[in-house]
Amino acid sequence: MKKITLAHSPDADDIFMYYAIKFGWVDTKDYSFTNEALDIETLNVEALAGTYDVSAISFGLYPLIKDEYALLKTAVSFGDGYGPKLIKIKDKKLKKNFKVALSGKYTTNALLFKIYYPQAKITYMNFLEIEQAVLDGVVDAGVLIHESILNFDDSLEVEKELWDVWQELAGEGLPLPLGGMAIRRSLPLNRAIEIEDILIDGVKVANEKKVELCAKLEDENLVRIASDMLKKYLDMYASDESVELSELQLTSLDKLYEIGFERGFFTTQLKTNDYLIPKEYSTLRRGE
């Protein structure tokens, strides 16, 4: 068996998109997947170090690892009318240099936040600690991500939706790119193609068996939210739109990398298609 290390976050969407494979519902051919569940910023840092064969990452990180990792077409998360939320105590007025908690230096939400709020004073912390930091007055505001956007303290309010930030920066009509998967370039190309196909199948099967899979994830205490809230969250970030990158999603990624380059966050402007696995290779090998 070919052992592949795969890292993902412990958030409901990542768990959902991977665990059809973990539960043996997908043919993994001659591969044995060992998985690590880590928060997204830890995953980003580990990707910079080249730790895992396959890893979930923030799309905002990818230009920094493009030479070591290729982007996968599957297990992608985009917002469409929703996304991370900048929250504060109700009726609190924020100064231009307000103190804010973000979930990590390399996250996509941090990239968009820094572009939109260049004078804010940023502190980084685990996303699970951000709401309490705002409540305690440690920071003036914080950006909530993952499941925390669905339910937060009644004394808090949304100052700005990052969806609205994205629409202002990118123009209307494009979904908000948040996170995806990357695979180590040192793996043989034919192997990379096979691994991507397995992961695509995993996300497809997860969606086909959503009710059964969600019940199993809840029964085994693998997710932090349950029942109606779990379904709502997965409909947002782990749906048929997560199976394989669409042309519209590719356009959104190109726009993200264009904005990041123009604002000086990236040294080159990426065209996403150039960094995907060339599936035509398998056809050429078979002589078709």
C-alpha positions as protocol buffer text, in pm:
chain_id: "A"
residue {
  index: 1
  type: MET
  ca { x: 0 y: 0 z: 0 }
}
residue {
  index: 2
  type: LYS
  ca { x: 118 y: 351 z: -84 }
}
residue {
  index: 3
  type: LYS
  ca { x: 86 y: 561 z: 232 }
}
residue {
  index: 4
  type: ILE
  ca { x: -38 y: 917 z: 186 }
}
residue {
  index: 5
  type: THR
  ca { x: -48 y: 1171 z: 468 }
}
residue {
  index: 6
  type: LEU
  ca { x: -356 y: 1391 z: 441 }
}
residue {
  index: 7
  type: ALA
  ca { x: -420 y: 1686 z: 671 }
}
residue {
  index: 8
  type: HIS
  ca { x: -752 y: 1862 z: 710 }
}
residue {
  index: 9
  type: SER
  ca { x: -918 y: 2086 z: 965 }
}
residue {
  index: 10
  type: PRO
  ca { x: -1152 y: 1946 z: 1235 }
}
residue {
  index: 11
  type: ASP
  ca { x: -1429 y: 2168 z: 1102 }
}
residue {
  index: 12
  type: ALA
  ca { x: -1753 y: 2013 z: 987 }
}
residue {
  index: 13
  type: ASP
  ca { x: -1703 y: 2077 z: 615 }
}
residue {
  index: 14
  type: ASP
  ca { x: -1353 y: 1925 z: 603 }
}
residue {
  index: 15
  type: ILE
  ca { x: -1457 y: 1628 z: 818 }
}
residue {
  index: 16
  type: PHE
  ca { x: -1760 y: 1572 z: 596 }
}
residue {
  index: 17
  type: MET
  ca { x: -1560 y: 1586 z: 272 }
}
residue {
  index: 18
  type: TYR
  ca { x: -1292 y: 1344 z: 394 }
}
residue {
  index: 19
  type: TYR
  ca { x: -1469 y: 1089 z: 611 }
}
residue {
  index: 20
  type: ALA
  ca { x: -1642 y: 899 z: 332 }
}
residue {
  index: 21
  type: ILE
  ca { x: -1287 y: 783 z: 256 }
}
residue {
  index: 22
  type: LYS
  ca { x: -1209 y: 724 z: 624 }
}
residue {
  index: 23
  type: PHE
  ca { x: -1521 y: 510 z: 663 }
}
residue {
  index: 24
  type: GLY
  ca { x: -1427 y: 294 z: 363 }
}
residue {
  index: 25
  type: TRP
  ca { x: -1705 y: 412 z: 135 }
}
residue {
  index: 26
  type: VAL
  ca { x: -1463 y: 492 z: -149 }
}
residue {
  index: 27
  type: ASP
  ca { x: -1226 y: 268 z: -345 }
}
residue {
  index: 28
  type: THR
  ca { x: -879 y: 391 z: -247 }
}
residue {
  index: 29
  type: LYS
  ca { x: -697 y: 153 z: -485 }
}
residue {
  index: 30
  type: ASP
  ca { x: -348 y: 82 z: -349 }
}
residue {
  index: 31
  type: TYR
  ca { x: -339 y: 388 z: -122 }
}
residue {
  index: 32
  type: SER
  ca { x: -356 y: 402 z: 255 }
}
residue {
  index: 33
  type: PHE
  ca { x: -455 y: 745 z: 383 }
}
residue {
  index: 34
  type: THR
  ca { x: -345 y: 859 z: 728 }
}
residue {
  index: 35
  type: ASN
  ca { x: -517 y: 1179 z: 834 }
}
residue {
  index: 36
  type: GLU
  ca { x: -433 y: 1462 z: 1072 }
}
residue {
  index: 37
  type: ALA
  ca { x: -694 y: 1712 z: 1191 }
}
residue {
  index: 38
  type: LEU
  ca { x: -545 y: 2056 z: 1264 }
}
residue {
  index: 39
  type: ASP
  ca { x: -679 y: 2411 z: 1271 }
}
residue {
  index: 40
  type: ILE
  ca { x: -653 y: 2595 z: 942 }
}
residue {
  index: 41
  type: GLU
  ca { x: -366 y: 2826 z: 1033 }
}
residue {
  index: 42
  type: THR
  ca { x: -160 y: 2531 z: 1159 }
}
residue {
  index: 43
  type: LEU
  ca { x: -231 y: 2360 z: 827 }
}
residue {
  index: 44
  type: ASN
  ca { x: -114 y: 2671 z: 642 }
}
residue {
  index: 45
  type: VAL
  ca { x: 210 y: 2683 z: 841 }
}
residue {
  index: 46
  type: GLU
  ca { x: 269 y: 2310 z: 791 }
}
residue {
  index: 47
  type: ALA
  ca { x: 209 y: 2353 z: 417 }
}
residue {
  index: 48
  type: LEU
  ca { x: 481 y: 2619 z: 410 }
}
residue {
  index: 49
  type: ALA
  ca { x: 709 y: 2357 z: 569 }
}
residue {
  index: 50
  type: GLY
  ca { x: 598 y: 2088 z: 320 }
}
residue {
  index: 51
  type: THR
  ca { x: 490 y: 1854 z: 599 }
}
residue {
  index: 52
  type: TYR
  ca { x: 202 y: 1661 z: 441 }
}
residue {
  index: 53
  type: ASP
  ca { x: 147 y: 1492 z: 103 }
}
residue {
  index: 54
  type: VAL
  ca { x: -202 y: 1641 z: 78 }
}
residue {
  index: 55
  type: SER
  ca { x: -333 y: 1925 z: 289 }
}
residue {
  index: 56
  type: ALA
  ca { x: -628 y: 2155 z: 328 }
}
residue {
  index: 57
  type: ILE
  ca { x: -513 y: 2515 z: 293 }
}
residue {
  index: 58
  type: SER
  ca { x: -649 y: 2866 z: 276 }
}
residue {
  index: 59
  type: PHE
  ca { x: -664 y: 2983 z: -84 }
}
residue {
  index: 60
  type: GLY
  ca { x: -495 y: 3302 z: 30 }
}
residue {
  index: 61
  type: LEU
  ca { x: -185 y: 3099 z: 119 }
}
residue {
  index: 62
  type: TYR
  ca { x: -145 y: 2919 z: -212 }
}
residue {
  index: 63
  type: PRO
  ca { x: 82 y: 3166 z: -398 }
}
residue {
  index: 64
  type: LEU
  ca { x: 338 y: 3114 z: -120 }
}
residue {
  index: 65
  type: ILE
  ca { x: 353 y: 2736 z: -175 }
}
residue {
  index: 66
  type: LYS
  ca { x: 289 y: 2715 z: -549 }
}
residue {
  index: 67
  type: ASP
  ca { x: 635 y: 2574 z: -628 }
}
residue {
  index: 68
  type: GLU
  ca { x: 600 y: 2287 z: -379 }
}
residue {
  index: 69
  type: TYR
  ca { x: 228 y: 2207 z: -409 }
}
residue {
  index: 70
  type: ALA
  ca { x: -29 y: 2184 z: -687 }
}
residue {
  index: 71
  type: LEU
  ca { x: -389 y: 2284 z: -625 }
}
residue {
  index: 72
  type: LEU
  ca { x: -651 y: 2011 z: -626 }
}
residue {
  index: 73
  type: LYS
  ca { x: -984 y: 2064 z: -799 }
}
residue {
  index: 74
  type: THR
  ca { x: -1188 y: 1911 z: -519 }
}
residue {
  index: 75
  type: ALA
  ca { x: -1291 y: 1962 z: -155 }
}
residue {
  index: 76
  type: VAL
  ca { x: -1320 y: 2337 z: -212 }
}
residue {
  index: 77
  type: SER
  ca { x: -1510 y: 2587 z: 3 }
}
residue {
  index: 78
  type: PHE
  ca { x: -1657 y: 2907 z: -136 }
}
residue {
  index: 79
  type: GLY
  ca { x: -1905 y: 3152 z: 8 }
}
residue {
  index: 80
  type: ASP
  ca { x: -2201 y: 3266 z: -199 }
}
residue {
  index: 81
  type: GLY
  ca { x: -2382 y: 3545 z: -21 }
}
residue {
  index: 82
  type: TYR
  ca { x: -2211 y: 3457 z: 307 }
}
residue {
  index: 83
  type: GLY
  ca { x: -1870 y: 3403 z: 460 }
}
residue {
  index: 84
  type: PRO
  ca { x: -1658 y: 3512 z: 758 }
}
residue {
  index: 85
  type: LYS
  ca { x: -1803 y: 3793 z: 970 }
}
residue {
  index: 86
  type: LEU
  ca { x: -1634 y: 4086 z: 1143 }
}
residue {
  index: 87
  type: ILE
  ca { x: -1815 y: 4112 z: 1479 }
}
residue {
  index: 88
  type: LYS
  ca { x: -1805 y: 4360 z: 1768 }
}
residue {
  index: 89
  type: ILE
  ca { x: -2002 y: 4454 z: 2080 }
}
residue {
  index: 90
  type: LYS
  ca { x: -2337 y: 4604 z: 1979 }
}
residue {
  index: 91
  type: ASP
  ca { x: -2327 y: 4980 z: 1914 }
}
residue {
  index: 92
  type: LYS
  ca { x: -1950 y: 4997 z: 1965 }
}
residue {
  index: 93
  type: LYS
  ca { x: -1786 y: 5248 z: 1733 }
}
residue {
  index: 94
  type: LEU
  ca { x: -1465 y: 5127 z: 1574 }
}
residue {
  index: 95
  type: LYS
  ca { x: -1175 y: 5362 z: 1509 }
}
residue {
  index: 96
  type: LYS
  ca { x: -965 y: 5324 z: 1197 }
}
residue {
  index: 97
  type: ASN
  ca { x: -688 y: 5163 z: 1402 }
}
residue {
  index: 98
  type: PHE
  ca { x: -918 y: 4928 z: 1595 }
}
residue {
  index: 99
  type: LYS
  ca { x: -770 y: 4614 z: 1747 }
}
residue {
  index: 100
  type: VAL
  ca { x: -894 y: 4298 z: 1578 }
}
residue {
  index: 101
  type: ALA
  ca { x: -850 y: 3923 z: 1625 }
}
residue {
  index: 102
  type: LEU
  ca { x: -796 y: 3714 z: 1313 }
}
residue {
  index: 103
  type: SER
  ca { x: -770 y: 3337 z: 1286 }
}
residue {
  index: 104
  type: GLY
  ca { x: -428 y: 3333 z: 1122 }
}
residue {
  index: 105
  type: LYS
  ca { x: -175 y: 3528 z: 919 }
}
residue {
  index: 106
  type: TYR
  ca { x: -215 y: 3314 z: 607 }
}
residue {
  index: 107
  type: THR
  ca { x: -593 y: 3273 z: 597 }
}
residue {
  index: 108
  type: THR
  ca { x: -795 y: 3409 z: 308 }
}
residue {
  index: 109
  type: ASN
  ca { x: -1006 y: 3616 z: 544 }
}
residue {
  index: 110
  type: ALA
  ca { x: -689 y: 3778 z: 682 }
}
residue {
  index: 111
  type: LEU
  ca { x: -577 y: 3869 z: 330 }
}
residue {
  index: 112
  type: LEU
  ca { x: -908 y: 4036 z: 248 }
}
residue {
  index: 113
  type: PHE
  ca { x: -925 y: 4204 z: 589 }
}
residue {
  index: 114
  type: LYS
  ca { x: -577 y: 4356 z: 557 }
}
residue {
  index: 115
  type: ILE
  ca { x: -661 y: 4495 z: 215 }
}
residue {
  index: 116
  type: TYR
  ca { x: -988 y: 4650 z: 336 }
}
residue {
  index: 117
  type: TYR
  ca { x: -875 y: 4764 z: 681 }
}
residue {
  index: 118
  type: PRO
  ca { x: -509 y: 4862 z: 636 }
}
residue {
  index: 119
  type: GLN
  ca { x: -487 y: 5061 z: 962 }
}
residue {
  index: 120
  type: ALA
  ca { x: -633 y: 4797 z: 1195 }
}
residue {
  index: 121
  type: LYS
  ca { x: -408 y: 4650 z: 1465 }
}
residue {
  index: 122
  type: ILE
  ca { x: -410 y: 4275 z: 1418 }
}
residue {
  index: 123
  type: THR
  ca { x: -362 y: 4000 z: 1673 }
}
residue {
  index: 124
  type: TYR
  ca { x: -382 y: 3634 z: 1576 }
}
residue {
  index: 125
  type: MET
  ca { x: -548 y: 3359 z: 1778 }
}
residue {
  index: 126
  type: ASN
  ca { x: -729 y: 3029 z: 1738 }
}
residue {
  index: 127
  type: PHE
  ca { x: -1066 y: 3100 z: 1579 }
}
residue {
  index: 128
  type: LEU
  ca { x: -1245 y: 2927 z: 1868 }
}
residue {
  index: 129
  type: GLU
  ca { x: -1113 y: 3198 z: 2104 }
}
residue {
  index: 130
  type: ILE
  ca { x: -1210 y: 3503 z: 1898 }
}
residue {
  index: 131
  type: GLU
  ca { x: -1569 y: 3549 z: 2013 }
}
residue {
  index: 132
  type: GLN
  ca { x: -1468 y: 3542 z: 2380 }
}
residue {
  index: 133
  type: ALA
  ca { x: -1182 y: 3784 z: 2316 }
}
residue {
  index: 134
  type: VAL
  ca { x: -1432 y: 4034 z: 2177 }
}
residue {
  index: 135
  type: LEU
  ca { x: -1672 y: 3977 z: 2468 }
}
residue {
  index: 136
  type: ASP
  ca { x: -1389 y: 4028 z: 2719 }
}
residue {
  index: 137
  type: GLY
  ca { x: -1266 y: 4346 z: 2551 }
}
residue {
  index: 138
  type: VAL
  ca { x: -927 y: 4197 z: 2468 }
}
residue {
  index: 139
  type: VAL
  ca { x: -989 y: 4318 z: 2112 }
}
residue {
  index: 140
  type: ASP
  ca { x: -1236 y: 4565 z: 1965 }
}
residue {
  index: 141
  type: ALA
  ca { x: -1357 y: 4322 z: 1701 }
}
residue {
  index: 142
  type: GLY
  ca { x: -1287 y: 3982 z: 1554 }
}
residue {
  index: 143
  type: VAL
  ca { x: -1344 y: 3786 z: 1236 }
}
residue {
  index: 144
  type: LEU
  ca { x: -1550 y: 3472 z: 1295 }
}
residue {
  index: 145
  type: ILE
  ca { x: -1502 y: 3178 z: 1060 }
}
residue {
  index: 146
  type: HIS
  ca { x: -1626 y: 2820 z: 1020 }
}
residue {
  index: 147
  type: GLU
  ca { x: -1924 y: 2717 z: 1233 }
}
residue {
  index: 148
  type: SER
  ca { x: -1890 y: 3018 z: 1464 }
}
residue {
  index: 149
  type: ILE
  ca { x: -2056 y: 3241 z: 1201 }
}
residue {
  index: 150
  type: LEU
  ca { x: -2387 y: 3063 z: 1262 }
}
residue {
  index: 151
  type: ASN
  ca { x: -2429 y: 3126 z: 1632 }
}
residue {
  index: 152
  type: PHE
  ca { x: -2267 y: 3391 z: 1851 }
}
residue {
  index: 153
  type: ASP
  ca { x: -2353 y: 3585 z: 2166 }
}
residue {
  index: 154
  type: ASP
  ca { x: -2656 y: 3815 z: 2152 }
}
residue {
  index: 155
  type: SER
  ca { x: -2448 y: 4106 z: 2278 }
}
residue {
  index: 156
  type: LEU
  ca { x: -2248 y: 4099 z: 1954 }
}
residue {
  index: 157
  type: GLU
  ca { x: -2332 y: 4232 z: 1611 }
}
residue {
  index: 158
  type: VAL
  ca { x: -2185 y: 4212 z: 1263 }
}
residue {
  index: 159
  type: GLU
  ca { x: -1980 y: 4515 z: 1168 }
}
residue {
  index: 160
  type: LYS
  ca { x: -1900 y: 4388 z: 820 }
}
residue {
  index: 161
  type: GLU
  ca { x: -1958 y: 4074 z: 621 }
}
residue {
  index: 162
  type: LEU
  ca { x: -1643 y: 3964 z: 440 }
}
residue {
  index: 163
  type: TRP
  ca { x: -1875 y: 3864 z: 159 }
}
residue {
  index: 164
  type: ASP
  ca { x: -1951 y: 4234 z: 115 }
}
residue {
  index: 165
  type: VAL
  ca { x: -1578 y: 4315 z: 131 }
}
residue {
  index: 166
  type: TRP
  ca { x: -1519 y: 4060 z: -145 }
}
residue {
  index: 167
  type: GLN
  ca { x: -1798 y: 4205 z: -359 }
}
residue {
  index: 168
  type: GLU
  ca { x: -1651 y: 4553 z: -325 }
}
residue {
  index: 169
  type: LEU
  ca { x: -1301 y: 4435 z: -413 }
}
residue {
  index: 170
  type: ALA
  ca { x: -1381 y: 4179 z: -683 }
}
residue {
  index: 171
  type: GLY
  ca { x: -1709 y: 4299 z: -827 }
}
residue {
  index: 172
  type: GLU
  ca { x: -2046 y: 4133 z: -806 }
}
residue {
  index: 173
  type: GLY
  ca { x: -2124 y: 3785 z: -928 }
}
residue {
  index: 174
  type: LEU
  ca { x: -1818 y: 3595 z: -807 }
}
residue {
  index: 175
  type: PRO
  ca { x: -1830 y: 3348 z: -515 }
}
residue {
  index: 176
  type: LEU
  ca { x: -1592 y: 3414 z: -227 }
}
residue {
  index: 177
  type: PRO
  ca { x: -1289 y: 3176 z: -237 }
}
residue {
  index: 178
  type: LEU
  ca { x: -1199 y: 3047 z: 108 }
}
residue {
  index: 179
  type: GLY
  ca { x: -1017 y: 2714 z: 114 }
}
residue {
  index: 180
  type: GLY
  ca { x: -921 y: 2404 z: -79 }
}
residue {
  index: 181
  type: MET
  ca { x: -668 y: 2123 z: -99 }
}
residue {
  index: 182
  type: ALA
  ca { x: -310 y: 2107 z: -224 }
}
residue {
  index: 183
  type: ILE
  ca { x: -89 y: 1810 z: -312 }
}
residue {
  index: 184
  type: ARG
  ca { x: 288 y: 1780 z: -295 }
}
residue {
  index: 185
  type: ARG
  ca { x: 455 y: 1821 z: -637 }
}
residue {
  index: 186
  type: SER
  ca { x: 721 y: 1562 z: -553 }
}
residue {
  index: 187
  type: LEU
  ca { x: 462 y: 1285 z: -590 }
}
residue {
  index: 188
  type: PRO
  ca { x: 466 y: 1117 z: -935 }
}
residue {
  index: 189
  type: LEU
  ca { x: 211 y: 1282 z: -1162 }
}
residue {
  index: 190
  type: ASN
  ca { x: 19 y: 962 z: -1229 }
}
residue {
  index: 191
  type: ARG
  ca { x: -9 y: 912 z: -852 }
}
residue {
  index: 192
  type: ALA
  ca { x: -128 y: 1270 z: -801 }
}
residue {
  index: 193
  type: ILE
  ca { x: -400 y: 1218 z: -1061 }
}
residue {
  index: 194
  type: GLU
  ca { x: -517 y: 899 z: -889 }
}
residue {
  index: 195
  type: ILE
  ca { x: -522 y: 1065 z: -547 }
}
residue {
  index: 196
  type: GLU
  ca { x: -721 y: 1359 z: -679 }
}
residue {
  index: 197
  type: ASP
  ca { x: -974 y: 1120 z: -836 }
}
residue {
  index: 198
  type: ILE
  ca { x: -1011 y: 935 z: -504 }
}
residue {
  index: 199
  type: LEU
  ca { x: -1073 y: 1262 z: -321 }
}
residue {
  index: 200
  type: ILE
  ca { x: -1325 y: 1371 z: -585 }
}
residue {
  index: 201
  type: ASP
  ca { x: -1508 y: 1042 z: -536 }
}
residue {
  index: 202
  type: GLY
  ca { x: -1497 y: 1098 z: -160 }
}
residue {
  index: 203
  type: VAL
  ca { x: -1672 y: 1436 z: -184 }
}
residue {
  index: 204
  type: LYS
  ca { x: -1926 y: 1295 z: -433 }
}
residue {
  index: 205
  type: VAL
  ca { x: -2011 y: 1000 z: -207 }
}
residue {
  index: 206
  type: ALA
  ca { x: -2032 y: 1227 z: 97 }
}
residue {
  index: 207
  type: ASN
  ca { x: -2292 y: 1440 z: -79 }
}
residue {
  index: 208
  type: GLU
  ca { x: -2483 y: 1138 z: -207 }
}
residue {
  index: 209
  type: LYS
  ca { x: -2497 y: 992 z: 145 }
}
residue {
  index: 210
  type: LYS
  ca { x: -2524 y: 1322 z: 332 }
}
residue {
  index: 211
  type: VAL
  ca { x: -2796 y: 1213 z: 576 }
}
residue {
  index: 212
  type: GLU
  ca { x: -2625 y: 885 z: 663 }
}
residue {
  index: 213
  type: LEU
  ca { x: -2280 y: 1043 z: 688 }
}
residue {
  index: 214
  type: CYS
  ca { x: -2400 y: 1332 z: 907 }
}
residue {
  index: 215
  type: ALA
  ca { x: -2569 y: 1088 z: 1146 }
}
residue {
  index: 216
  type: LYS
  ca { x: -2251 y: 883 z: 1168 }
}
residue {
  index: 217
  type: LEU
  ca { x: -2035 y: 1191 z: 1229 }
}
residue {
  index: 218
  type: GLU
  ca { x: -2267 y: 1302 z: 1508 }
}
residue {
  index: 219
  type: ASP
  ca { x: -2285 y: 956 z: 1665 }
}
residue {
  index: 220
  type: GLU
  ca { x: -1906 y: 935 z: 1678 }
}
residue {
  index: 221
  type: ASN
  ca { x: -1869 y: 1294 z: 1809 }
}
residue {
  index: 222
  type: LEU
  ca { x: -1655 y: 1396 z: 1513 }
}
residue {
  index: 223
  type: VAL
  ca { x: -1820 y: 1736 z: 1459 }
}
residue {
  index: 224
  type: ARG
  ca { x: -1877 y: 2033 z: 1691 }
}
residue {
  index: 225
  type: ILE
  ca { x: -2228 y: 2111 z: 1569 }
}
residue {
  index: 226
  type: ALA
  ca { x: -2528 y: 1889 z: 1519 }
}
residue {
  index: 227
  type: SER
  ca { x: -2862 y: 1833 z: 1349 }
}
residue {
  index: 228
  type: ASP
  ca { x: -3015 y: 2134 z: 1172 }
}
residue {
  index: 229
  type: MET
  ca { x: -2712 y: 2357 z: 1225 }
}
residue {
  index: 230
  type: LEU
  ca { x: -2480 y: 2090 z: 1082 }
}
residue {
  index: 231
  type: LYS
  ca { x: -2697 y: 2054 z: 773 }
}
residue {
  index: 232
  type: LYS
  ca { x: -2715 y: 2432 z: 728 }
}
residue {
  index: 233
  type: TYR
  ca { x: -2338 y: 2465 z: 755 }
}
residue {
  index: 234
  type: LEU
  ca { x: -2269 y: 2180 z: 513 }
}
residue {
  index: 235
  type: ASP
  ca { x: -2517 y: 2321 z: 261 }
}
residue {
  index: 236
  type: MET
  ca { x: -2307 y: 2639 z: 272 }
}
residue {
  index: 237
  type: TYR
  ca { x: -1956 y: 2496 z: 251 }
}
residue {
  index: 238
  type: ALA
  ca { x: -1968 y: 2126 z: 158 }
}
residue {
  index: 239
  type: SER
  ca { x: -2216 y: 2065 z: -120 }
}
residue {
  index: 240
  type: ASP
  ca { x: -2222 y: 1966 z: -486 }
}
residue {
  index: 241
  type: GLU
  ca { x: -2032 y: 2292 z: -547 }
}
residue {
  index: 242
  type: SER
  ca { x: -1740 y: 2144 z: -351 }
}
residue {
  index: 243
  type: VAL
  ca { x: -1690 y: 1836 z: -571 }
}
residue {
  index: 244
  type: GLU
  ca { x: -1488 y: 1995 z: -850 }
}
residue {
  index: 245
  type: LEU
  ca { x: -1384 y: 2351 z: -931 }
}
residue {
  index: 246
  type: SER
  ca { x: -1622 y: 2521 z: -1175 }
}
residue {
  index: 247
  type: GLU
  ca { x: -1527 y: 2784 z: -1429 }
}
residue {
  index: 248
  type: LEU
  ca { x: -1690 y: 3050 z: -1211 }
}
residue {
  index: 249
  type: GLN
  ca { x: -1490 y: 2935 z: -909 }
}
residue {
  index: 250
  type: LEU
  ca { x: -1170 y: 2940 z: -1114 }
}
residue {
  index: 251
  type: THR
  ca { x: -1251 y: 3296 z: -1219 }
}
residue {
  index: 252
  type: SER
  ca { x: -1295 y: 3388 z: -852 }
}
residue {
  index: 253
  type: LEU
  ca { x: -957 y: 3241 z: -762 }
}
residue {
  index: 254
  type: ASP
  ca { x: -791 y: 3429 z: -1047 }
}
residue {
  index: 255
  type: LYS
  ca { x: -950 y: 3749 z: -918 }
}
residue {
  index: 256
  type: LEU
  ca { x: -829 y: 3680 z: -563 }
}
residue {
  index: 257
  type: TYR
  ca { x: -473 y: 3635 z: -687 }
}
residue {
  index: 258
  type: GLU
  ca { x: -498 y: 3941 z: -908 }
}
residue {
  index: 259
  type: ILE
  ca { x: -613 y: 4157 z: -615 }
}
residue {
  index: 260
  type: GLY
  ca { x: -345 y: 4011 z: -387 }
}
residue {
  index: 261
  type: PHE
  ca { x: -76 y: 4083 z: -646 }
}
residue {
  index: 262
  type: GLU
  ca { x: -194 y: 4436 z: -715 }
}
residue {
  index: 263
  type: ARG
  ca { x: -196 y: 4515 z: -342 }
}
residue {
  index: 264
  type: GLY
  ca { x: 155 y: 4380 z: -293 }
}
residue {
  index: 265
  type: PHE
  ca { x: 75 y: 4062 z: -101 }
}
residue {
  index: 266
  type: PHE
  ca { x: 200 y: 3828 z: -377 }
}
residue {
  index: 267
  type: THR
  ca { x: 511 y: 3861 z: -592 }
}
residue {
  index: 268
  type: THR
  ca { x: 351 y: 3707 z: -901 }
}
residue {
  index: 269
  type: GLN
  ca { x: -2 y: 3702 z: -1040 }
}
residue {
  index: 270
  type: LEU
  ca { x: -126 y: 3345 z: -1069 }
}
residue {
  index: 271
  type: LYS
  ca { x: -361 y: 3196 z: -1322 }
}
residue {
  index: 272
  type: THR
  ca { x: -517 y: 2909 z: -1133 }
}
residue {
  index: 273
  type: ASN
  ca { x: -539 y: 2670 z: -1427 }
}
residue {
  index: 274
  type: ASP
  ca { x: -159 y: 2673 z: -1452 }
}
residue {
  index: 275
  type: TYR
  ca { x: -133 y: 2524 z: -1101 }
}
residue {
  index: 276
  type: LEU
  ca { x: -386 y: 2242 z: -1127 }
}
residue {
  index: 277
  type: ILE
  ca { x: -294 y: 1880 z: -1195 }
}
residue {
  index: 278
  type: PRO
  ca { x: -287 y: 1825 z: -1575 }
}
residue {
  index: 279
  type: LYS
  ca { x: -541 y: 1544 z: -1613 }
}
residue {
  index: 280
  type: GLU
  ca { x: -459 y: 1514 z: -1983 }
}
residue {
  index: 281
  type: TYR
  ca { x: -136 y: 1341 z: -1877 }
}
residue {
  index: 282
  type: SER
  ca { x: -321 y: 1017 z: -1799 }
}
residue {
  index: 283
  type: THR
  ca { x: -483 y: 1021 z: -2145 }
}
residue {
  index: 284
  type: LEU
  ca { x: -146 y: 1072 z: -2312 }
}
residue {
  index: 285
  type: ARG
  ca { x: 7 y: 784 z: -2115 }
}
residue {
  index: 286
  type: ARG
  ca { x: -266 y: 551 z: -2243 }
}
residue {
  index: 287
  type: GLY
  ca { x: -216 y: 673 z: -2598 }
}
residue {
  index: 288
  type: GLU
  ca { x: -576 y: 783 z: -2636 }
}
